[in-house]
């Protein structure tokens, strides 16, 4: 795919509040994800089910990034970023 990562306003706000070390790790993983030809085949990406079908989660340590793929525009749309266990509650 080799596209761009776009963060929702909610994900961007949470990202900016992260400690610098974690923010850098998240940034590195998102950049690695966008450089892959098929981002959903990344080893830490899993498809979501139920009400969240069509979305994927990327695991980065104790954090989870929820995103969807907009293949026509080659965009990885990050809709949520949160600690594990809290990601679906917000």
Buried (B, 14 or more C-beta within 10 A) or exposed (E): BEBEBBBBEBBEEBBEEBEEEBEEBBEEBBEEBBEBEEBBEBEBBEEBEEEBEEBBBBBBEEBBBBBBBBEEEEBBBBBBBBEEEEBBEE
